[in-house]
Amino acid sequence: MIDWLIWLNLAWLIGHELDAIQQHEWRFFAQPFTIDDDHAYQIFTLLHVPAMVLILWAMALPAFGIGLSVFLIVHALVHFALRNHDLITFDSALSRLMIYAPIPTSIVYFFLVYTG
């Protein structure tokens, strides 16, 4: 059951990253730089390659599930804090699901890990 929660959280993250392309999230990250939209999209997308390599490598580590769960909760809190920013457009029910669904999944994961 614990492994399934890790995989579910990872699936939520991948789904969110796919949605981030649809929502043009690179515009938020590129705003401090003078870079055109097409190049910002390319950089944003290409940076996901090493990020995914790191995630796939880290999956073999014993603390991966804990780290992923902590990251996803903090990630959701950051999205909540930035929800009114002009360049953050994750307003649909699907976007919110992908961002916030890992919170209960992570809580259940922590409960199962720490209650043995």
Protein Blocks (a to p, Z undefined) as FASTA:
>chain_A
ZZmmmmmmmmmmmmmmmmmmmnommmmmmmmpccdfklmmmmmmmmmmmmmmmmmmmmmp
mklmmmmmmmmmmmmmmmmmmmmgmklccfbfklmmmmmmmmmmmmmmmmmmmnZZ
